[in-house]
Amino acid sequence: MKNLAYTDIIGYMAAFGTTVSFLPQAIKTIQTKDTSGISLYMYMLFTAGTFLWLMYGLMSHSLPVAVANVITFVFASIILVYKLKYK
């Protein structure tokens, strides 16, 4: 197993911070089903962009980018589904 480079450590720290930041919104949205303050178009674009970042991470063999974006994609997709379902 290769040693983690400093850039990988920074990548994982950045991935953790940005990914975990979606958890409170996802929890709140699931609990309240209130999506009135969420822009549909922003979440559509954000979710698509997150998916593309996930593809980039996989294709470039960047584990921090792939891991962060698969988790963020799940959270963003949940919020987007709730936005579409509870307009």
Secondary structure, 3 states (H helix, E strand, C coil): CCCCCHHHHHHHHHHHHHHHCCHHHHHHHHHHCCCCCCCHHHHHHHHHHHHHHHHHHHHCCCHHHHHHHHHHHHHHHHHHHHHHHCC
